Structures are given as structure tokens and as C-alpha cells.
Amino acid sequence: MSEDTYKKLQGDNKQLLIVPGAVHTDLYDNLEKIPFDQIEAFFRGYLK
């Protein structure tokens, strides 16, 4: 579902982030799986 949504988005301010070995619910509360550095870099780059 995420890949389909990503393909429909327009513009260059998008990023599909696939976390190897993670399932959807890991990204709610599994702090070892959440890629905070990549999320922060994206926000810093596009939220000005």
C-alpha cells in the first residue's frame, strides 16, 4: 500500500522509507527499528 501511495504522489519532496526486517507496527513503539535519523533529515530538508 505504501509503495502505491508513493507512486501517486507528485513532486520531489517525497521519500519512500523501507525499514528492512520491520513490520508496520514496529514503527509505533520499537525504538530500535525506527529510523529517527532519516526522518529528521527529511523534515530538516523539506520543512523550512
All heavy atoms as TSV, in Angstrom:
chain	resi	resn	atom	element	x	y	z
A	1	MET	N	N	0.809	-1.182	0.000
A	1	MET	CA	C	0.000	0.000	0.000
A	1	MET	C	C	0.867	1.267	0.000
A	1	MET	O	O	0.577	2.218	-0.706
A	1	MET	CB	C	-0.910	-0.004	1.224
A	1	MET	CG	C	-1.871	1.136	1.264
A	1	MET	SD	S	-3.056	0.910	2.582
A	1	MET	CE	C	-2.647	2.273	3.610
A	2	SER	N	N	1.934	1.285	0.761
A	2	SER	CA	C	2.809	2.462	0.823
A	2	SER	C	C	3.458	2.752	-0.519
A	2	SER	O	O	3.560	3.910	-0.932
A	2	SER	CB	C	3.892	2.274	1.876
A	2	SER	OG	O	3.328	2.138	3.138
A	3	GLU	N	N	3.880	1.714	-1.197
A	3	GLU	CA	C	4.521	1.912	-2.497
A	3	GLU	C	C	3.537	2.468	-3.514
A	3	GLU	O	O	3.898	3.337	-4.321
A	3	GLU	CB	C	5.150	0.613	-2.985
A	3	GLU	CG	C	6.344	0.199	-2.145
A	3	GLU	CD	C	6.991	-1.086	-2.606
A	3	GLU	OE1	O	7.178	-1.259	-3.820
A	3	GLU	OE2	O	7.312	-1.915	-1.742
A	4	ASP	N	N	2.292	2.015	-3.498
A	4	ASP	CA	C	1.269	2.535	-4.404
A	4	ASP	C	C	1.006	4.014	-4.128
A	4	ASP	O	O	0.894	4.819	-5.054
A	4	ASP	CB	C	-0.035	1.744	-4.275
A	4	ASP	CG	C	0.092	0.314	-4.782
A	4	ASP	OD1	O	0.986	0.056	-5.624
A	4	ASP	OD2	O	-0.683	-0.535	-4.335
A	5	THR	N	N	0.903	4.371	-2.864
A	5	THR	CA	C	0.671	5.759	-2.484
A	5	THR	C	C	1.845	6.628	-2.906
A	5	THR	O	O	1.672	7.716	-3.449
A	5	THR	CB	C	0.438	5.876	-0.971
A	5	THR	OG1	O	-0.693	5.072	-0.613
A	5	THR	CG2	C	0.204	7.309	-0.547
A	6	TYR	N	N	3.054	6.153	-2.669
A	6	TYR	CA	C	4.257	6.892	-3.049
A	6	TYR	C	C	4.267	7.198	-4.547
A	6	TYR	O	O	4.583	8.312	-4.961
A	6	TYR	CB	C	5.494	6.082	-2.663
A	6	TYR	CG	C	6.787	6.727	-3.073
A	6	TYR	CD1	C	7.357	7.728	-2.297
A	6	TYR	CD2	C	7.442	6.346	-4.238
A	6	TYR	CE1	C	8.543	8.330	-2.670
A	6	TYR	CE2	C	8.634	6.943	-4.617
A	6	TYR	CZ	C	9.178	7.932	-3.829
A	6	TYR	OH	O	10.348	8.527	-4.206
A	7	LYS	N	N	3.911	6.214	-5.350
A	7	LYS	CA	C	3.898	6.404	-6.802
A	7	LYS	C	C	2.881	7.458	-7.238
A	7	LYS	O	O	3.084	8.141	-8.240
A	7	LYS	CB	C	3.593	5.083	-7.498
A	7	LYS	CG	C	4.721	4.081	-7.395
A	7	LYS	CD	C	4.323	2.745	-8.001
A	7	LYS	CE	C	5.380	1.693	-7.734
A	7	LYS	NZ	N	4.959	0.362	-8.190
A	8	LYS	N	N	1.809	7.612	-6.479
A	8	LYS	CA	C	0.771	8.581	-6.830
A	8	LYS	C	C	1.130	10.006	-6.419
A	8	LYS	O	O	0.573	10.961	-6.964
A	8	LYS	CB	C	-0.560	8.185	-6.189
A	8	LYS	CG	C	-1.149	6.916	-6.784
A	8	LYS	CD	C	-2.429	6.529	-6.093
A	8	LYS	CE	C	-2.958	5.219	-6.661
A	8	LYS	NZ	N	-4.179	4.785	-5.991
A	9	LEU	N	N	2.028	10.161	-5.478
A	9	LEU	CA	C	2.419	11.491	-5.024
A	9	LEU	C	C	3.217	12.194	-6.102
A	9	LEU	O	O	4.046	11.581	-6.778
A	9	LEU	CB	C	3.261	11.398	-3.752
A	9	LEU	CG	C	2.570	10.902	-2.506
A	9	LEU	CD1	C	3.581	10.694	-1.385
A	9	LEU	CD2	C	1.501	11.892	-2.063
A	10	GLN	N	N	2.989	13.487	-6.236
A	10	GLN	CA	C	3.741	14.274	-7.218
A	10	GLN	C	C	4.759	15.130	-6.492
A	10	GLN	O	O	4.678	15.341	-5.296
A	10	GLN	CB	C	2.778	15.124	-8.019
A	10	GLN	CG	C	1.814	14.280	-8.821
A	10	GLN	CD	C	0.913	15.121	-9.709
A	10	GLN	OE1	O	1.128	16.304	-9.875
A	10	GLN	NE2	N	-0.091	14.494	-10.280
A	11	GLY	N	N	5.731	15.631	-7.234
A	11	GLY	CA	C	6.752	16.493	-6.649
A	11	GLY	C	C	7.986	15.704	-6.267
A	11	GLY	O	O	8.026	14.472	-6.362
A	12	ASP	N	N	8.991	16.439	-5.833
A	12	ASP	CA	C	10.238	15.787	-5.451
A	12	ASP	C	C	10.476	15.809	-3.944
A	12	ASP	O	O	11.530	15.405	-3.468
A	12	ASP	CB	C	11.418	16.431	-6.183
A	12	ASP	CG	C	11.572	17.902	-5.857
A	12	ASP	OD1	O	10.699	18.468	-5.194
A	12	ASP	OD2	O	12.591	18.485	-6.268
A	13	ASN	N	N	9.500	16.285	-3.195
A	13	ASN	CA	C	9.633	16.315	-1.740
A	13	ASN	C	C	8.938	15.104	-1.107
A	13	ASN	O	O	8.099	15.217	-0.237
A	13	ASN	CB	C	9.064	17.616	-1.172
A	13	ASN	CG	C	7.591	17.786	-1.469
A	13	ASN	OD1	O	7.052	17.164	-2.374
A	13	ASN	ND2	N	6.934	18.626	-0.700
A	14	LYS	N	N	9.332	13.946	-1.587
A	14	LYS	CA	C	8.781	12.695	-1.055
A	14	LYS	C	C	9.918	11.692	-0.925
A	14	LYS	O	O	10.946	11.800	-1.588
A	14	LYS	CB	C	7.690	12.145	-1.967
A	14	LYS	CG	C	8.187	11.787	-3.364
A	14	LYS	CD	C	7.072	11.273	-4.245
A	14	LYS	CE	C	7.617	10.867	-5.603
A	14	LYS	NZ	N	6.572	10.287	-6.450
A	15	GLN	N	N	9.729	10.740	-0.031
A	15	GLN	CA	C	10.730	9.695	0.159
A	15	GLN	C	C	10.027	8.441	0.654
A	15	GLN	O	O	9.250	8.493	1.609
A	15	GLN	CB	C	11.775	10.140	1.182
A	15	GLN	CG	C	12.843	9.114	1.441
A	15	GLN	CD	C	13.856	9.587	2.467
A	15	GLN	OE1	O	13.658	10.577	3.151
A	15	GLN	NE2	N	14.939	8.880	2.581
A	16	LEU	N	N	10.294	7.341	0.001
A	16	LEU	CA	C	9.767	6.061	0.444
A	16	LEU	C	C	10.842	5.423	1.312
A	16	LEU	O	O	11.949	5.154	0.851
A	16	LEU	CB	C	9.443	5.165	-0.751
A	16	LEU	CG	C	8.925	3.771	-0.417
A	16	LEU	CD1	C	7.608	3.860	0.353
A	16	LEU	CD2	C	8.731	2.964	-1.685
A	17	LEU	N	N	10.529	5.222	2.555
A	17	LEU	CA	C	11.489	4.683	3.512
A	17	LEU	C	C	11.069	3.266	3.879
A	17	LEU	O	O	10.054	3.059	4.540
A	17	LEU	CB	C	11.546	5.572	4.750
A	17	LEU	CG	C	12.528	5.212	5.835
A	17	LEU	CD1	C	13.953	5.174	5.295
A	17	LEU	CD2	C	12.437	6.213	6.965
A	18	ILE	N	N	11.844	2.295	3.428
A	18	ILE	CA	C	11.572	0.897	3.736
A	18	ILE	C	C	12.578	0.454	4.794
A	18	ILE	O	O	13.792	0.583	4.600
A	18	ILE	CB	C	11.675	0.020	2.473
A	18	ILE	CG1	C	10.604	0.466	1.467
A	18	ILE	CG2	C	11.534	-1.457	2.819
A	18	ILE	CD1	C	10.662	-0.216	0.126
A	19	VAL	N	N	12.069	-0.043	5.901
A	19	VAL	CA	C	12.919	-0.469	7.007
A	19	VAL	C	C	13.038	-1.987	6.946
A	19	VAL	O	O	12.069	-2.697	7.230
A	19	VAL	CB	C	12.331	-0.017	8.364
A	19	VAL	CG1	C	13.219	-0.457	9.500
A	19	VAL	CG2	C	12.123	1.495	8.372
A	20	PRO	N	N	14.211	-2.486	6.562
A	20	PRO	CA	C	14.389	-3.938	6.445
A	20	PRO	C	C	14.096	-4.662	7.762
A	20	PRO	O	O	14.523	-4.225	8.832
A	20	PRO	CB	C	15.859	-4.090	6.065
A	20	PRO	CG	C	16.255	-2.779	5.482
A	20	PRO	CD	C	15.427	-1.762	6.211
A	21	GLY	N	N	13.329	-5.723	7.669
A	21	GLY	CA	C	13.031	-6.542	8.841
A	21	GLY	C	C	11.951	-5.989	9.749
A	21	GLY	O	O	11.650	-6.586	10.771
A	22	ALA	N	N	11.373	-4.851	9.400
A	22	ALA	CA	C	10.337	-4.258	10.250
A	22	ALA	C	C	8.957	-4.526	9.660
A	22	ALA	O	O	8.795	-4.616	8.456
A	22	ALA	CB	C	10.550	-2.758	10.381
A	23	VAL	N	N	8.002	-4.658	10.551
A	23	VAL	CA	C	6.604	-4.714	10.135
A	23	VAL	C	C	5.972	-3.383	10.520
A	23	VAL	O	O	6.567	-2.580	11.263
A	23	VAL	CB	C	5.847	-5.901	10.784
A	23	VAL	CG1	C	6.440	-7.221	10.337
A	23	VAL	CG2	C	5.865	-5.806	12.294
A	24	HIS	N	N	4.781	-3.126	10.024
A	24	HIS	CA	C	4.144	-1.824	10.209
A	24	HIS	C	C	4.074	-1.404	11.681
A	24	HIS	O	O	4.377	-0.263	12.022
A	24	HIS	CB	C	2.747	-1.852	9.594
A	24	HIS	CG	C	2.044	-0.533	9.656
A	24	HIS	ND1	N	2.359	0.508	8.823
A	24	HIS	CD2	C	1.065	-0.087	10.476
A	24	HIS	CE1	C	1.593	1.543	9.123
A	24	HIS	NE2	N	0.801	1.214	10.108
A	25	THR	N	N	3.697	-2.311	12.543
A	25	THR	CA	C	3.525	-1.938	13.951
A	25	THR	C	C	4.850	-1.713	14.674
A	25	THR	O	O	4.868	-1.076	15.722
A	25	THR	CB	C	2.696	-2.993	14.702
A	25	THR	OG1	O	3.308	-4.279	14.527
A	25	THR	CG2	C	1.270	-3.018	14.186
A	26	ASP	N	N	5.971	-2.195	14.138
A	26	ASP	CA	C	7.279	-1.914	14.745
A	26	ASP	C	C	7.551	-0.416	14.773
A	26	ASP	O	O	8.254	0.084	15.649
A	26	ASP	CB	C	8.413	-2.586	13.959
A	26	ASP	CG	C	8.528	-4.067	14.234
A	26	ASP	OD1	O	8.083	-4.514	15.316
A	26	ASP	OD2	O	9.062	-4.780	13.374
A	27	LEU	N	N	7.015	0.301	13.806
A	27	LEU	CA	C	7.304	1.722	13.702
A	27	LEU	C	C	6.467	2.578	14.646
A	27	LEU	O	O	6.559	3.795	14.649
A	27	LEU	CB	C	7.143	2.178	12.248
A	27	LEU	CG	C	8.054	1.407	11.278
A	27	LEU	CD1	C	7.840	1.880	9.858
A	27	LEU	CD2	C	9.515	1.518	11.676
A	28	TYR	N	N	5.673	1.933	15.496
A	28	TYR	CA	C	4.951	2.651	16.539
A	28	TYR	C	C	5.745	2.687	17.836
A	28	TYR	O	O	5.779	3.704	18.512
A	28	TYR	CB	C	3.589	1.998	16.842
A	28	TYR	CG	C	2.588	2.109	15.727
A	28	TYR	CD1	C	2.000	0.972	15.196
A	28	TYR	CD2	C	2.214	3.335	15.210
A	28	TYR	CE1	C	1.064	1.056	14.180
A	28	TYR	CE2	C	1.290	3.434	14.189
A	28	TYR	CZ	C	0.718	2.286	13.683
A	28	TYR	OH	O	-0.202	2.377	12.674
A	29	ASP	N	N	6.353	1.570	18.194
A	29	ASP	CA	C	6.944	1.505	19.528
A	29	ASP	C	C	8.258	0.741	19.632
A	29	ASP	O	O	8.791	0.593	20.713
A	29	ASP	CB	C	5.939	0.911	20.508
A	29	ASP	CG	C	5.477	-0.486	20.117
A	29	ASP	OD1	O	6.000	-1.049	19.149
A	29	ASP	OD2	O	4.575	-1.009	20.793
A	30	ASN	N	N	8.799	0.270	18.545
A	30	ASN	CA	C	10.074	-0.449	18.590
A	30	ASN	C	C	11.181	0.554	18.268
A	30	ASN	O	O	11.524	0.776	17.112
A	30	ASN	CB	C	10.080	-1.606	17.598
A	30	ASN	CG	C	11.309	-2.474	17.737
A	30	ASN	OD1	O	12.335	-2.046	18.250
A	30	ASN	ND2	N	11.209	-3.703	17.273
A	31	LEU	N	N	11.738	1.166	19.298
A	31	LEU	CA	C	12.698	2.249	19.113
A	31	LEU	C	C	13.953	1.809	18.364
A	31	LEU	O	O	14.637	2.640	17.768
A	31	LEU	CB	C	13.069	2.853	20.464
A	31	LEU	CG	C	11.916	3.497	21.229
A	31	LEU	CD1	C	12.403	4.049	22.563
A	31	LEU	CD2	C	11.237	4.572	20.413
A	32	GLU	N	N	14.257	0.531	18.375
A	32	GLU	CA	C	15.433	0.044	17.654
A	32	GLU	C	C	15.192	0.002	16.140
A	32	GLU	O	O	16.137	0.006	15.369
A	32	GLU	CB	C	15.829	-1.334	18.169
A	32	GLU	CG	C	16.333	-1.300	19.598
A	32	GLU	CD	C	16.726	-2.672	20.108
A	32	GLU	OE1	O	16.882	-3.601	19.297
A	32	GLU	OE2	O	16.872	-2.802	21.324
A	33	LYS	N	N	13.952	-0.051	15.727
A	33	LYS	CA	C	13.619	-0.144	14.304
A	33	LYS	C	C	13.322	1.223	13.672
A	33	LYS	O	O	13.434	1.380	12.471
A	33	LYS	CB	C	12.401	-1.043	14.091
A	33	LYS	CG	C	12.616	-2.470	14.466
A	33	LYS	CD	C	13.138	-3.249	13.308
A	33	LYS	CE	C	13.194	-4.726	13.683
A	33	LYS	NZ	N	13.808	-5.505	12.669
A	34	ILE	N	N	12.919	2.192	14.469
A	34	ILE	CA	C	12.511	3.487	13.929
A	34	ILE	C	C	13.749	4.262	13.469
A	34	ILE	O	O	14.631	4.545	14.271
A	34	ILE	CB	C	11.718	4.296	14.976
A	34	ILE	CG1	C	10.467	3.523	15.394
A	34	ILE	CG2	C	11.349	5.675	14.425
A	34	ILE	CD1	C	9.719	4.132	16.570
A	35	PRO	N	N	13.818	4.630	12.190
A	35	PRO	CA	C	14.990	5.337	11.658
A	35	PRO	C	C	14.905	6.849	11.907
A	35	PRO	O	O	14.698	7.651	10.991
A	35	PRO	CB	C	14.940	5.001	10.170
A	35	PRO	CG	C	13.485	4.849	9.890
A	35	PRO	CD	C	12.885	4.255	11.142
A	36	PHE	N	N	15.076	7.239	13.169
A	36	PHE	CA	C	14.913	8.637	13.545
A	36	PHE	C	C	15.835	9.565	12.750
A	36	PHE	O	O	15.434	10.663	12.381
A	36	PHE	CB	C	15.158	8.825	15.045
A	36	PHE	CG	C	14.084	8.249	15.910
A	36	PHE	CD1	C	14.327	7.122	16.676
A	36	PHE	CD2	C	12.823	8.820	15.965
A	36	PHE	CE1	C	13.333	6.585	17.486
A	36	PHE	CE2	C	11.824	8.301	16.772
A	36	PHE	CZ	C	12.082	7.174	17.539
A	37	ASP	N	N	17.051	9.138	12.475
A	37	ASP	CA	C	17.991	9.991	11.755
A	37	ASP	C	C	17.508	10.299	10.343
A	37	ASP	O	O	17.596	11.431	9.873
A	37	ASP	CB	C	19.383	9.379	11.726
A	37	ASP	CG	C	19.415	7.974	11.142
A	37	ASP	OD1	O	18.386	7.282	11.147
A	37	ASP	OD2	O	20.505	7.554	10.690
A	38	GLN	N	N	16.946	9.318	9.669
A	38	GLN	CA	C	16.444	9.537	8.312
A	38	GLN	C	C	15.179	10.401	8.320
A	38	GLN	O	O	14.989	11.242	7.445
A	38	GLN	CB	C	16.171	8.214	7.618
A	38	GLN	CG	C	17.456	7.452	7.320
A	38	GLN	CD	C	17.163	6.091	6.742
A	38	GLN	OE1	O	16.737	5.199	7.451
A	38	GLN	NE2	N	17.390	5.955	5.448
A	39	ILE	N	N	14.340	10.201	9.294
A	39	ILE	CA	C	13.122	11.006	9.414
A	39	ILE	C	C	13.493	12.460	9.705
A	39	ILE	O	O	12.962	13.385	9.086
A	39	ILE	CB	C	12.193	10.435	10.505
A	39	ILE	CG1	C	11.695	9.046	10.102
A	39	ILE	CG2	C	11.028	11.388	10.777
A	39	ILE	CD1	C	11.001	8.276	11.210
A	40	GLU	N	N	14.421	12.662	10.616
A	40	GLU	CA	C	14.857	14.013	10.946
A	40	GLU	C	C	15.477	14.714	9.734
A	40	GLU	O	O	15.189	15.883	9.461
A	40	GLU	CB	C	15.870	13.988	12.086
A	40	GLU	CG	C	16.365	15.372	12.455
A	40	GLU	CD	C	17.433	15.365	13.529
A	40	GLU	OE1	O	17.810	14.281	14.037
A	40	GLU	OE2	O	17.921	16.458	13.859
A	41	ALA	N	N	16.320	14.005	8.987
A	41	ALA	CA	C	16.950	14.590	7.799
A	41	ALA	C	C	15.896	15.010	6.780
A	41	ALA	O	O	16.011	16.085	6.162
A	41	ALA	CB	C	17.934	13.609	7.198
A	42	PHE	N	N	14.878	14.185	6.587
A	42	PHE	CA	C	13.805	14.531	5.656
A	42	PHE	C	C	13.082	15.792	6.099
A	42	PHE	O	O	12.867	16.724	5.329
A	42	PHE	CB	C	12.819	13.372	5.519
A	42	PHE	CG	C	11.707	13.653	4.552
A	42	PHE	CD1	C	11.883	13.452	3.195
A	42	PHE	CD2	C	10.486	14.126	4.994
A	42	PHE	CE1	C	10.857	13.727	2.300
A	42	PHE	CE2	C	9.452	14.394	4.107
A	42	PHE	CZ	C	9.645	14.195	2.756
A	43	PHE	N	N	12.702	15.852	7.377
A	43	PHE	CA	C	11.992	17.013	7.892
A	43	PHE	C	C	12.856	18.276	7.784
A	43	PHE	O	O	12.373	19.339	7.395
A	43	PHE	CB	C	11.559	16.801	9.332
A	43	PHE	CG	C	10.377	15.896	9.497
A	43	PHE	CD1	C	10.156	15.253	10.704
A	43	PHE	CD2	C	9.484	15.657	8.462
A	43	PHE	CE1	C	9.058	14.406	10.872
A	43	PHE	CE2	C	8.386	14.834	8.623
A	43	PHE	CZ	C	8.185	14.205	9.839
A	44	ARG	N	N	14.125	18.159	8.122
A	44	ARG	CA	C	15.019	19.321	8.036
A	44	ARG	C	C	15.167	19.799	6.598
A	44	ARG	O	O	15.313	20.992	6.339
A	44	ARG	CB	C	16.376	19.004	8.635
A	44	ARG	CG	C	16.355	18.901	10.136
A	44	ARG	CD	C	17.771	18.830	10.712
A	44	ARG	NE	N	17.753	18.606	12.137
A	44	ARG	CZ	C	17.587	19.572	13.045
A	44	ARG	NH1	N	17.426	20.808	12.652
A	44	ARG	NH2	N	17.598	19.273	14.333
A	45	GLY	N	N	15.135	18.880	5.652
A	45	GLY	CA	C	15.299	19.244	4.259
A	45	GLY	C	C	14.065	19.861	3.622
A	45	GLY	O	O	14.177	20.684	2.718
A	46	TYR	N	N	12.885	19.472	4.089
A	46	TYR	CA	C	11.664	19.908	3.420
A	46	TYR	C	C	10.739	20.785	4.249
A	46	TYR	O	O	9.819	21.396	3.711
A	46	TYR	CB	C	10.884	18.698	2.907
A	46	TYR	CG	C	11.608	18.014	1.786
A	46	TYR	CD1	C	12.282	16.815	1.988
A	46	TYR	CD2	C	11.660	18.584	0.509
A	46	TYR	CE1	C	12.969	16.200	0.943
A	46	TYR	CE2	C	12.339	17.980	-0.523
A	46	TYR	CZ	C	12.991	16.789	-0.301
A	46	TYR	OH	O	13.670	16.189	-1.329
A	47	LEU	N	N	10.931	20.862	5.542
A	47	LEU	CA	C	10.096	21.740	6.379
A	47	LEU	C	C	10.902	22.986	6.747
A	47	LEU	O	O	11.625	22.996	7.724
A	47	LEU	CB	C	9.635	21.009	7.645
A	47	LEU	CG	C	8.755	19.793	7.436
A	47	LEU	CD1	C	8.386	19.173	8.779
A	47	LEU	CD2	C	7.498	20.157	6.677
A	48	LYS	N	N	10.777	23.981	5.918
A	48	LYS	CA	C	11.543	25.224	6.143
A	48	LYS	C	C	10.613	26.351	6.455
A	48	LYS	O	O	9.512	26.427	6.058
A	48	LYS	CB	C	12.369	25.549	4.896
A	48	LYS	CG	C	13.382	24.477	4.624
A	48	LYS	CD	C	14.128	24.788	3.361
A	48	LYS	CE	C	15.106	23.650	3.088
A	48	LYS	NZ	N	15.853	23.812	1.920
